[in-house]
Amino acid sequence: MNRSPARANILIVGNDVENRDQCRQLLGSENIRIREAADRSQAESLISKSKPELVIVNGMMMNVDGLECIRVLRSDPATRDIPVLALTLTEEDIAAALRAGADDYVIKPLQPREFVLRVRSLAHVHYEKAQLIQSKDLLGEHARIMGILLEFSHRCTSAKGLDGALKETITTTGQLLCCRRVSILLPEPNEKILKIAHSVGIEEDLAARACFPVGETTAGRVFDSGNAYIAACLEGHCRNAFDHSFFGAMPMASLPLTAAERVVGVLNVSERNGERPFTALELEYVSFISRMAASLIDDFRSRKELDESRDALVVALAKLAEYRDNDTGTHLDRVTAFSVVLAKELRRSNSWRAVIDDRFLEDLQRTVPLHDIGKVAVPDDILLKPAKLTPEEMGIMKRHAEIGAATIRRALQRAPATRFLKMAIDVAHAHHEWYDGTGYPRGLKGEDIPLAARITALADVYDAITTRRPYKKAMSHEKAMAIIRDSCGSQFDPAVVEAFLKREQQFRTIAAQFADEVPAPISSEAHEAPSSIARVSELAV
């Protein structure tokens, strides 16, 4: 028979055993499997268990029972496409069979060649039709999945950070495979332990405490070997209690996330709806997802390592300037922490929420250590002078704001993609501007002063007031609060002062946490810090 290698499945219905035997003998040389039913009830039972590709109804049943068998086949959506061949004796039988829904007929007595050709033709047409329907369904499903994958690619590449990309990966994988439990594991810095970076369907406490030693448990072995692990049933799997509780119901798959020939994580899926095994095509789709996720993880990690290296160099350079100023360098740590606290408090207000986003906070943290970078150009005899500066010396000292901005501006020209340098220029140039317009170097006023600079200004002055310098003694936290409160609207932005007053206890904690290990020696010419707001700017030049 012209068909796929699989055997055709044909049902012969008739209450005459000899007629059924004759049909079986004529079809004996064909690649078919024959089942037999003596009446309509038995036929319906057999069809419900396994749908045939052809039903032959014997002419002796062209009565109420036989015709009803054909009508039932035609009325059920699950069987209406199964072809029916009627074996008839009279023209009346032919008409009744065709009215009931038969597709073709053969007049008895049977002519062997004609009978076999009719059976072969009807079975083949049904098979081809079924294949066409299946092909269309598969094409539609394939198109749907391609749409999902294209949307996944777009969302991942436009994600703002690694966390967003991991969420998209989890969501798309669960949607594609109809799995309720999906997770991505990433290695700890020492690459000896895997932790859950993102998941769905896993209890929070389990996700928080789950640890996967590399080389142990299923996910740990997948990370170590770089080989995927697929299991359709529990037998032979879940070799320990943790695996069983983590993966849950079968089937499950644990796939390595590999980028640049290096495993960067593991993607786990389990608890599939209906517990159907994964098909080869579905695993190909998930392989695509895992490759993209791995590439994104590797890209974000490389970018993070680059950012951390760059930030370390920037802070080291900034601290060199501070060391020249007889400072231990913890001044930068404190002012940076103070500034971030102020920005986070401001963000709680509707007025600033849209301006102070995560990117603003990241840039501010990288920017603040550069606020006094221009001091590298100030001569030692002025920078390190233990006494009060003369007006001429103060004029030279004040130039550090413009020098710092110009230095960072040149760096930005060489690396225009380094976004935080734009904020760093603003902070270096304007952190000595006063809200009332009496600051330096440009006499900016109010909101003409960049927000990052207004934040850094208060943080810098608070630290200058509360720490000891060669030319002055430290003042108390309470005294600093009073001075800053009195400076509201003159030196400092009222909104920033309000944020400080709400978070002043955090300032006290940070000051203690990053206190200088070796306090600066006090000169014999040192004086008490000025209580007048007119002289506060002298503390943080």
C-alpha positions as CSV (number, residue, x, y, z in Angstrom):
1,M,0.0,0.0,0.0
2,N,1.3,3.5,-0.9
3,R,1.7,5.1,2.5
4,S,4.1,5.7,5.3
5,P,6.1,2.8,6.7
6,A,3.6,2.5,9.6
7,R,0.9,-0.1,9.0
8,A,-2.6,1.0,8.0
9,N,-5.3,0.3,10.6
10,I,-8.6,-0.9,9.1
11,L,-11.8,-2.0,10.8
12,I,-14.2,-4.5,9.2
13,V,-17.7,-4.4,10.5
14,G,-20.1,-7.2,9.7
15,N,-22.3,-9.8,11.4
16,D,-21.2,-12.5,8.9
17,V,-17.9,-14.2,9.9
18,E,-17.4,-15.7,6.4
19,N,-17.6,-12.2,4.8
20,R,-15.1,-10.8,7.3
21,D,-12.8,-13.7,6.6
22,Q,-13.0,-13.1,2.8
23,C,-12.1,-9.4,3.3
24,R,-9.1,-10.4,5.5
25,Q,-7.8,-12.9,3.0
26,L,-8.1,-10.4,0.1
27,L,-6.1,-7.8,2.0
28,G,-3.6,-10.3,3.5
29,S,-0.8,-9.2,1.3
30,E,-1.2,-5.5,2.1
31,N,0.7,-3.6,4.8
32,I,-2.3,-3.3,7.1
33,R,-3.6,-4.3,10.5
34,I,-7.1,-5.6,10.5
35,R,-9.6,-5.5,13.4
36,E,-13.1,-6.9,13.3
37,A,-16.4,-6.0,14.8
38,A,-19.6,-8.1,14.7
39,D,-22.0,-5.1,15.3
40,R,-22.3,-1.4,15.8
41,S,-21.7,-1.5,19.5
42,Q,-18.5,-3.5,19.2
43,A,-17.3,-1.2,16.3
44,E,-17.8,2.0,18.4
45,S,-15.8,0.4,21.3
46,L,-12.9,-0.5,19.0
47,I,-12.9,3.0,17.3
48,S,-12.8,4.7,20.7
49,K,-9.7,2.8,21.6
50,S,-7.8,3.4,18.3
51,K,-9.1,5.3,15.3
52,P,-8.8,3.3,12.1
53,E,-7.8,4.8,8.7
54,L,-10.7,3.0,7.0
55,V,-14.0,1.4,8.1
56,I,-15.5,-1.3,5.9
57,V,-19.2,-2.0,6.5
58,N,-20.5,-5.3,5.2
59,G,-23.6,-5.2,3.0
60,M,-25.4,-7.6,5.3
61,M,-25.5,-4.7,7.8
62,M,-27.3,-2.2,5.5
63,N,-30.1,-2.2,8.0
64,V,-30.8,0.1,10.9
65,D,-27.7,-1.1,12.9
66,G,-25.3,-0.8,9.9
67,L,-26.6,2.6,8.7
68,E,-26.6,3.9,12.3
69,C,-22.9,2.9,12.6
70,I,-22.1,5.1,9.6
71,R,-24.2,8.0,10.9
72,V,-22.4,7.9,14.3
73,L,-19.0,8.0,12.6
74,R,-20.1,11.1,10.6
75,S,-21.7,12.9,13.5
76,D,-18.6,12.7,15.8
77,P,-16.0,15.4,15.1
78,A,-13.3,12.9,16.2
79,T,-14.3,10.3,13.5
80,R,-16.1,12.3,10.8
81,D,-13.0,12.2,8.5
82,I,-12.5,8.4,8.7
83,P,-13.5,7.1,5.2
84,V,-16.3,4.4,5.0
85,L,-16.4,1.7,2.3
86,A,-19.8,0.0,2.0
87,L,-20.1,-3.5,0.6
88,T,-23.5,-3.6,-1.0
89,L,-25.8,-6.1,-2.7
90,T,-28.5,-3.9,-4.3
91,E,-29.0,-0.4,-5.7
92,E,-31.2,0.3,-2.7
93,D,-28.3,-0.6,-0.3
94,I,-26.0,1.8,-2.3
95,A,-28.5,4.7,-2.0
96,A,-29.0,4.1,1.8
97,A,-25.3,3.8,2.5
98,L,-24.4,7.0,0.6
99,R,-27.3,8.9,2.3
100,A,-25.9,7.8,5.7
101,G,-22.5,9.1,4.8
102,A,-20.4,6.3,3.2
103,D,-17.6,7.6,1.0
104,D,-17.6,4.7,-1.6
105,Y,-19.1,1.3,-2.3
106,V,-18.2,-2.0,-3.8
107,I,-20.9,-4.3,-5.2
108,K,-20.8,-7.9,-4.1
109,P,-19.7,-10.5,-4.9
110,L,-16.3,-8.9,-4.4
111,Q,-13.9,-8.6,-7.3
112,P,-10.5,-9.0,-5.6
113,R,-8.6,-6.5,-7.7
114,E,-11.3,-3.8,-7.5
115,F,-11.8,-4.3,-3.7
116,V,-8.1,-4.0,-3.0
117,L,-7.7,-0.9,-5.1
118,R,-10.7,0.8,-3.5
119,V,-9.3,0.0,0.0
120,R,-5.8,1.1,-0.9
121,S,-7.1,4.4,-2.5
122,L,-9.4,5.3,0.4
123,A,-6.8,4.5,3.1
124,H,-4.1,6.4,1.2
125,V,-6.3,9.5,0.7
126,H,-7.2,9.5,4.4
127,Y,-3.5,9.2,5.3
128,E,-2.5,12.1,3.0
129,K,-5.3,14.2,4.3
130,A,-4.3,13.5,7.9
131,Q,-0.7,14.4,7.0
132,L,-1.7,17.6,5.4
133,I,-3.8,18.6,8.5
134,Q,-0.9,17.7,10.7
135,S,1.5,19.6,8.6
136,K,-0.7,22.7,8.7
137,D,-1.1,22.4,12.4
138,L,2.6,22.0,12.8
139,L,3.3,24.9,10.6
140,G,0.9,27.0,12.6
141,E,2.5,25.9,15.9
142,H,6.0,26.6,14.4
143,A,4.9,30.1,13.4
144,R,3.5,30.7,16.9
145,I,6.8,29.6,18.5
146,M,8.8,31.7,16.1
147,G,6.8,34.7,17.1
148,I,7.4,33.9,20.8
149,L,11.2,33.5,20.2
150,L,11.4,36.7,18.1
151,E,9.6,38.6,20.8
152,F,11.9,37.0,23.4
153,S,14.9,38.2,21.5
154,H,13.6,41.7,21.3
155,R,12.7,41.9,25.0
156,C,16.0,40.5,26.1
157,T,18.2,42.8,24.0
158,S,16.2,45.8,25.2
159,A,16.3,44.7,28.9
160,K,17.8,47.4,31.1
161,G,19.9,44.9,33.1
162,L,20.7,41.2,33.7
163,D,17.7,40.8,36.1
164,G,15.3,41.8,33.4
165,A,16.9,39.5,30.8
166,L,16.7,36.6,33.3
167,K,13.0,37.3,33.9
168,E,12.3,37.2,30.2
169,T,14.1,33.9,29.8
170,I,12.2,32.3,32.6
171,T,8.8,33.6,31.3
172,T,9.4,32.5,27.7
173,T,10.8,29.1,28.6
174,G,7.7,28.4,30.8
175,Q,5.4,29.6,28.1
176,L,7.1,27.6,25.4
177,L,7.3,24.3,27.2
178,C,4.1,24.7,29.3
179,C,6.2,24.1,32.5
180,R,5.2,25.5,35.9
181,R,8.7,25.4,37.4
182,V,11.6,27.1,35.7
183,S,14.8,28.4,37.2
184,I,18.2,29.9,36.2
185,L,21.2,29.1,38.4
186,L,24.3,31.2,38.4
187,P,27.7,30.5,40.1
188,E,29.0,32.3,43.1
189,P,32.3,34.2,42.6
190,N,34.3,31.1,43.6
191,E,32.3,29.0,41.1
192,K,32.0,26.2,43.7
193,I,28.3,26.8,44.4
194,L,25.3,27.6,42.2
195,K,22.5,29.8,43.5
196,I,19.1,30.5,42.1
197,A,19.2,33.9,40.3
198,H,15.6,33.8,39.1
199,S,12.8,31.3,39.2
200,V,9.1,30.8,38.9
201,G,7.0,28.0,40.6
202,I,9.6,27.5,43.3
203,E,8.7,28.4,46.9
204,E,10.6,31.5,48.1
205,D,12.2,29.8,51.1
206,L,13.5,26.9,48.9
207,A,14.8,29.3,46.2
208,A,16.5,31.4,48.9
209,R,18.3,28.6,50.6
210,A,19.0,26.3,47.6
211,C,22.6,25.7,47.0
212,F,24.0,23.4,44.3
213,P,27.6,22.3,44.8
214,V,29.3,22.2,41.4
215,G,29.8,18.6,40.4
216,E,27.0,17.4,42.8
217,T,23.2,17.2,42.3
218,T,21.8,17.3,38.8
219,A,22.3,21.0,38.1
220,G,25.8,21.0,39.6
221,R,26.9,18.1,37.4
222,V,25.4,19.8,34.3
223,F,27.3,23.0,35.1
224,D,30.5,21.0,35.7
225,S,30.3,18.8,32.6
226,G,28.5,21.2,30.2
227,N,26.2,18.4,29.2
228,A,22.4,18.6,29.3
229,Y,20.3,16.2,31.3
230,I,16.8,15.2,30.2
231,A,14.6,12.9,32.2
232,A,11.1,11.7,31.2
233,C,10.2,9.9,34.5
234,L,11.3,9.6,38.1
235,E,12.8,6.2,37.7
236,G,16.6,6.4,37.8
237,H,16.5,10.1,38.5
238,C,16.4,12.3,41.5
239,R,19.3,10.5,43.2
240,N,18.8,12.6,46.4
241,A,16.0,14.2,48.3
242,F,17.0,17.7,47.3
243,D,16.8,16.9,43.6
244,H,13.3,15.5,44.1
245,S,12.1,18.5,46.1
246,F,13.7,21.0,43.6
247,F,12.6,19.6,40.3
248,G,9.2,18.2,41.4
249,A,7.2,16.3,38.8
250,M,8.6,14.8,35.6
251,P,9.6,15.4,32.9
252,M,12.5,17.7,33.7
253,A,15.4,19.2,31.8
254,S,18.6,20.7,33.1
255,L,20.5,22.6,30.4
256,P,23.9,24.3,30.5
257,L,24.1,28.0,29.6
258,T,27.2,28.1,27.5
259,A,28.8,31.2,26.0
260,A,32.3,31.4,24.4
261,E,32.8,27.8,25.2
262,R,32.3,28.5,28.9
263,V,29.4,27.4,31.0
264,V,28.0,30.5,32.8
265,G,24.9,29.0,34.4
266,V,22.1,26.4,34.2
267,L,18.5,26.5,33.0
268,N,16.1,24.0,34.7
269,V,12.6,23.2,33.7
270,S,10.1,20.7,35.2
271,E,6.4,20.2,36.2
272,R,5.1,20.2,32.7
273,N,1.3,20.3,32.1
274,G,0.1,16.8,31.3
275,E,3.6,15.4,32.1
276,R,4.3,15.0,28.4
277,P,7.9,14.2,27.4
278,F,9.8,17.0,25.7
279,T,10.0,16.6,21.9
280,A,13.3,17.0,20.0
281,L,11.9,20.1,18.3
282,E,10.9,21.7,21.7
283,L,14.4,21.0,23.0
284,E,15.8,22.8,20.0
285,Y,13.7,25.8,20.8
286,V,14.9,25.8,24.4
287,S,18.5,25.3,23.2
288,F,18.1,28.6,21.3
289,I,16.8,30.3,24.4
290,S,19.6,29.0,26.5
291,R,22.2,30.2,24.0
292,M,20.8,33.7,24.0
293,A,20.5,33.7,27.8
294,A,24.1,32.5,28.1
295,S,25.3,35.3,25.8
296,L,23.4,37.9,27.7
297,I,24.7,36.6,31.1
298,D,28.3,36.6,29.7
299,D,27.9,40.1,28.2
300,F,26.4,41.6,31.4
301,R,29.1,39.9,33.5
302,S,31.9,41.1,31.3
303,R,30.4,44.6,31.4
304,K,30.1,44.4,35.2
305,E,33.7,43.3,35.5
306,L,34.8,46.1,33.2
307,D,32.7,48.6,35.2
308,E,34.1,47.4,38.4
309,S,37.7,47.6,37.1
310,R,37.1,51.1,35.8
311,D,35.4,52.3,39.0
312,A,38.3,50.9,41.0
313,L,40.8,52.9,38.9
314,V,38.6,56.0,39.1
315,V,38.3,55.8,42.9
316,A,42.1,55.0,43.3
317,L,42.9,58.1,41.2
318,A,40.5,60.3,43.2
319,K,42.0,59.0,46.5
320,L,45.5,59.9,45.3
321,A,44.3,63.5,45.3
322,E,42.8,63.1,48.8
323,Y,46.1,61.6,50.1
324,R,47.9,64.8,49.0
325,D,45.4,66.6,51.2
326,N,46.6,64.7,54.3
327,D,43.4,62.6,54.2
328,T,43.3,58.8,54.6
329,G,40.9,58.4,51.6
330,T,37.9,57.4,53.7
331,H,36.5,61.0,53.1
332,L,35.5,59.8,49.6
333,D,33.8,56.7,51.0
334,R,31.8,58.8,53.4
335,V,30.8,61.5,51.0
336,T,29.7,58.9,48.4
337,A,27.6,57.0,50.9
338,F,26.1,60.3,52.2
339,S,25.2,61.4,48.7
340,V,23.5,58.0,47.9
341,V,21.5,58.2,51.1
342,L,20.3,61.7,50.2
343,A,19.4,60.7,46.6
344,K,17.4,57.7,47.8
345,E,15.4,59.8,50.2
346,L,14.7,62.4,47.5
347,R,13.4,59.6,45.3
348,R,10.7,58.8,47.8
349,S,9.1,62.1,46.8
350,N,6.9,62.3,43.7
351,S,8.8,65.4,42.7
352,W,12.0,63.5,42.2
353,R,11.0,59.9,41.5
354,A,11.2,60.3,37.7
355,V,14.6,62.0,37.8
356,I,16.4,59.8,40.4
357,D,16.1,56.4,38.8
358,D,18.4,53.4,39.2
359,R,20.7,54.8,36.5
360,F,21.0,58.1,38.4
361,L,22.0,56.3,41.6
362,E,24.6,54.2,39.8
363,D,26.1,57.2,38.1
364,L,26.1,59.2,41.3
365,Q,28.0,56.5,43.1
366,R,30.6,56.5,40.4
367,T,30.7,60.3,40.2
368,V,31.0,61.6,43.7
369,P,34.6,60.2,44.3
370,L,35.7,62.6,41.5
371,H,34.2,65.8,42.9
372,D,37.6,67.1,44.1
373,I,39.8,65.5,41.4
374,G,40.9,69.0,40.3
375,K,42.9,69.3,43.6
376,V,45.7,67.4,41.8
377,A,46.6,70.8,40.2
378,V,46.8,72.7,43.5
379,P,50.3,73.3,44.8
380,D,51.4,71.5,47.9
381,D,52.1,74.6,49.9
382,I,48.5,75.7,49.5
383,L,46.8,72.2,49.6
384,L,48.7,71.1,52.7
385,K,48.9,74.5,54.6
386,P,47.9,73.8,58.2
387,A,46.6,77.4,58.7
388,K,43.9,79.5,57.2
389,L,44.5,80.4,53.5
390,T,45.0,83.9,52.4
391,P,42.6,85.4,49.9
392,E,45.1,84.8,47.1
393,E,45.6,81.2,48.2
394,M,41.9,80.7,48.4
395,G,41.5,82.0,44.9
396,I,44.0,79.4,43.7
397,M,42.3,76.7,45.7
398,K,38.9,77.5,44.2
399,R,40.3,76.9,40.7
400,H,40.1,73.1,41.5
401,A,36.4,73.1,40.5
402,E,37.1,74.3,37.0
403,I,40.3,72.2,36.6
404,G,38.4,69.1,37.7
405,A,35.6,69.7,35.2
406,A,38.0,70.3,32.4
407,T,40.0,67.2,33.2
408,I,36.9,65.0,33.2
409,R,35.6,66.7,30.0
410,R,38.8,65.6,28.2
411,A,38.3,62.1,29.5
412,L,34.7,62.1,28.2
413,Q,35.9,63.2,24.7
414,R,38.1,60.1,24.6
415,A,35.4,57.8,25.9
416,P,32.0,59.3,24.9
417,A,30.1,56.2,25.8
418,T,31.1,56.4,29.5
419,R,27.8,58.0,30.6
420,F,28.6,58.7,34.2
421,L,31.4,61.2,33.2
422,K,28.7,63.7,32.1
423,M,27.4,63.8,35.7
424,A,31.0,63.8,37.0
425,I,31.6,67.0,35.1
426,D,28.6,68.7,36.7
427,V,29.6,67.6,40.2
428,A,33.2,68.6,39.9
429,H,32.3,71.9,38.4
430,A,29.3,72.9,40.6
431,H,29.6,71.3,44.1
432,H,30.7,74.6,45.5
433,E,27.8,76.6,44.0
434,W,25.4,78.0,46.5
435,Y,21.6,77.7,46.2
436,D,21.3,81.5,46.6
437,G,23.8,82.2,43.8
438,T,26.8,83.3,45.9
439,G,28.9,80.2,45.4
440,Y,31.7,79.6,42.9
441,P,33.0,79.3,40.2
442,R,30.1,80.5,38.1
443,G,27.6,81.9,40.7
444,L,24.8,79.4,39.6
445,K,21.6,79.7,41.5
446,G,18.7,77.4,42.5
447,E,17.9,74.6,40.1
448,D,20.5,75.9,37.6
449,I,22.9,74.0,39.8
450,P,22.8,70.3,38.6
451,L,20.9,68.1,41.1
452,A,23.9,65.7,41.6
453,A,26.0,68.7,42.5
454,R,23.4,70.0,45.0
455,I,23.4,66.6,46.7
456,T,27.2,66.3,46.8
457,A,27.6,69.8,48.2
458,L,25.7,69.0,51.4
459,A,27.3,65.6,51.8
460,D,30.8,67.2,51.4
461,V,30.2,70.0,53.9
462,Y,28.7,67.6,56.5
463,D,31.9,65.5,56.3
464,A,34.1,68.5,56.4
465,I,32.3,69.8,59.6
466,T,32.4,66.5,61.4
467,T,35.9,65.3,60.7
468,R,39.2,66.6,62.0
469,R,41.6,68.3,59.6
470,P,45.2,69.7,60.2
471,Y,43.7,73.2,60.4
472,K,40.6,72.5,62.5
473,K,39.0,70.3,65.1
474,A,35.9,68.1,64.4
475,M,32.5,69.2,65.4
476,S,29.6,67.1,66.6
477,H,26.8,65.6,64.5
478,E,24.3,67.8,66.3
479,K,26.3,71.0,65.5
480,A,26.6,69.9,61.9
481,M,22.8,69.5,61.8
482,A,22.3,72.9,63.2
483,I,24.6,74.6,60.7
484,I,23.1,72.7,57.7
485,R,19.6,73.6,58.9
486,D,20.6,77.2,59.2
487,S,22.0,77.0,55.6
488,C,18.7,75.9,54.1
489,G,17.9,78.1,51.1
490,S,21.2,79.9,51.2
491,Q,24.0,77.4,50.7
492,F,21.9,74.3,50.3
493,D,18.8,73.3,48.3
494,P,15.9,73.1,50.8
495,A,14.7,69.7,49.3
496,V,18.2,68.3,50.0
497,V,18.3,69.7,53.5
498,E,14.9,68.1,54.2
499,A,16.2,64.8,52.9
500,F,19.2,65.1,55.2
501,L,17.1,65.8,58.3
502,K,15.0,62.7,57.6
503,R,18.1,60.5,57.2
504,E,20.5,62.2,59.7
505,Q,20.8,59.1,61.8
506,Q,22.1,57.2,58.8
507,F,24.7,60.0,58.4
508,R,25.8,59.4,61.9
509,T,26.1,55.6,61.3
510,I,28.0,56.0,58.1
511,A,30.4,58.5,59.7
512,A,31.2,55.9,62.4
513,Q,31.5,53.0,59.9
514,F,34.0,54.9,57.6
515,A,35.8,56.8,60.3
516,D,39.5,57.6,59.6
517,E,41.7,54.9,61.1
518,V,44.5,57.4,61.7
519,P,43.0,60.9,62.4
520,A,44.8,63.8,60.7
521,P,47.2,65.5,63.1
522,I,46.1,68.9,64.4
523,S,48.4,71.9,63.8
524,S,49.1,74.3,66.6
525,E,47.4,76.9,64.5
526,A,44.2,74.8,64.2
527,H,41.0,76.5,65.2
528,E,37.4,75.5,66.1
529,A,35.2,75.1,63.1
530,P,33.2,78.3,62.4
531,S,29.6,78.3,63.5
532,S,28.7,81.1,61.1
533,I,27.2,80.0,57.8
534,A,29.2,82.7,56.0
535,R,32.3,80.7,56.8
536,V,31.1,77.1,56.3
537,S,32.4,77.1,52.7
538,E,35.9,77.4,54.1
539,L,35.6,73.9,55.4
540,A,35.1,72.1,52.2
541,V,37.2,73.9,49.6
